[in-house]
Amino acid sequence: PATRASLRDCTRTAAAERNACIFTFATHTVLRLQAGHSGQMRLREPPPLPTVDDQVIKEMLWAFAVRSTEHAIVLLDGQGRVTWNNAGADTILGAAPGGLVGRTMSEFFTRRDAAAGIPEHERLEARHRGNASDDRWMTRLNRSRFWASGVTVFLGGELECCSYLKAFRDLTEVKMQLETNRERCRAATEAS
């Protein structure tokens, strides 16, 4: 009975929040309407977006790649060898600056995934589709595991040293929290 009451309260609260969101959206939409020359209501046009020069975009992306310590960004040649990496890759993979260059990316996959050819498959998929997303356990230089979420992008074959870009984050804490919540839900379901 107490649980049903709390569920009813939760449902009422969710419905009230949903209705408030709809009301807010409708209010903002009405406020954006203005009378047109013909007297009809029309949506106000958004202001034009400023154009950004391609060089500025390149510089901004380069700044992100160099400065980000939470994102590993690695350039790979056609065989999957690291040709450049940012400080985030050094941090996440546990390498000294410059310590990743020349290593193969397969060294950072679990032994099982490396033996199964996952690194090669990922590059092949990126070559055919343009990119390959991947969420999996990977390993640092000291062989400790972490949950990586990222993507491998095929950059083209024009420059052998830069055939692929692999970008990923260490989301181990998020993965562990999800697993804990899943176990709690499973235990609560079994207990009822």
N, C-alpha and C positions, 0 to 999 in steps of 0.2 A: 504493500500500500504506500509506504513512504517513497519507495523508488518510483512507483507510477506517478505519484504527485510531483516529484521532482522532474520526471520526464515531461509531464504536462506543462510544468512551468518553463522548462527549457524550450519546448515547442512553441509556447506562447511568446517567449522572448525572441526566438528566432523569427517568428512571423512578424512581430512588431518591428524588429530591426529591418527585415526585408521591406515592409511597407514604408518605413522611414526612408530607406534608400530610394525606393520608387518615387516617393513624394519629392525628395531632394532632386532627383534627376529631372522630374517633370518641372519643378520650380525653376531650375537652371535653364531648361530648354525654353520655357516661356520667357524668361528674362532675356535670352539671346534673340528671341524673335523681335523683329521690328517692322514697322509699316513700310511697305515698298511704295514705289511711285504709283502703282495702280491701286493702292489701298489694301492690297492683299498682304497677309502675313508671310514672311519668308525668313529663313535662317540667315543670320549675319555671317558673312564670309569671314573665315579666319584670316589673320594677317599673313602675308606671304612669308615663307621661311627664307632666311638669308641663305645665299648660296655659299658653299664652302669650296675653295680651290682644292684640287686633287693633291697638290703639294702639302697643303695644310693638313689634310686627312692623313697623308703618309707620315708626317711629322708627329701627329697626335697618336697614331697607332704605334709608332716607334717609341714614343715617350711612355706609353702604357706598357709595351713589351719590356722595356729596360727597367722601369720603376716598380712594376708589380712584384711583390714578394709572395703574394698568396696564389698567384697563377704561374704554373710552370709553362714556359714556352720554349720549344725545342725545334730547331731546324734539322732535318734529316736528309741524307743523300738517298739515292735510289735503293741502296741496300739496307737502309735503316740505321746508318751510323750517324751519330750526333756531329754536326758541323758547327753549330752555334747554340747557345742556350742563355736564358736570362738568369738573374740572381734567384728568382723564384724557383727555378728548376734545381739550382744548387741547394737551396734551403730544403725543399721538399724531398729531394732524393739523397740528401746528406753528403753532398760533394763539396770539396774546396773549389773556389773560383777557378774555372778552366778545367776542372777535373772530369767533366763529362764528355768533352770533345774527343772524338775518336772511338768512344764506346758505342756498342750497338744498343738500340732501344730495347731489344729482346732481353737484355740483362735485367731490366726493371720489371718484367712480367714475372708472375710466379713460375716456378719450374714447370709445373703442369701445363700452364698456358703456353709457355715457350716451346715445350716439347710437342704440343698440339698444333703449333704453327700459327697461333693467334696473331703475333706481331706481323707476320707476312700477310695473313688474311686481311688484317686491318688496313695495311697499305694497299693491297689489291682492291679492296672495296672502295677505298678513298680514290684510287686511280679511276675506277669505273663510274662511281657515283659523284665524285667531286669531294666527298667527305665521308667519314665513318665515325659515328658517335660510339662512345664506349664508357661503361661504368663497370669497374671490376677491381679486385684486389691486385695491387702491384707491390713491388718491393723496393726498398732503399738500398744503397750500397752495403749497409750492414745487414741486409736480408730481412729487416723488420718489415712487416706488412702495413699498408695503408690503403684506404678505399679511394680510388681515383675516379673522378668524373671528368670526361673531356671529349675531345674530338681530334681526329687526324684529317688534315686537309691536303689534297693534292694540289701543288703549286704549279705543276707543269714540268716538262722534262727539259726545258731550255737550259737550265743551269743544273748540272749533276749534283752540285753541292747543296742545292736547295730544292729538292724534289717534293718534300713534304714538310708541313708544319704540324707539330703535335702540341696541343694546349690542354692542360688538365689542372685540377685542384685536388687538394687533400681534403676529402669530406668524411674522414673516418668518424669524427664525433657525431655527425648527422646520421651516418649509417648505424652507429652503435645505438643512438637514441631511437631510431626507427625499430631496430631489433628489440630493444627493451620494451617499447610500446606494443609491439606485436606479441611478445611473450606475455605481457600483462593482459592483453585482450584475450589471448588463447586461454590463459589461466582463469580469467573471469568467465569465459564461455563454458569452460569445463566445470566450474564450480556451480553454475546455475542449473 
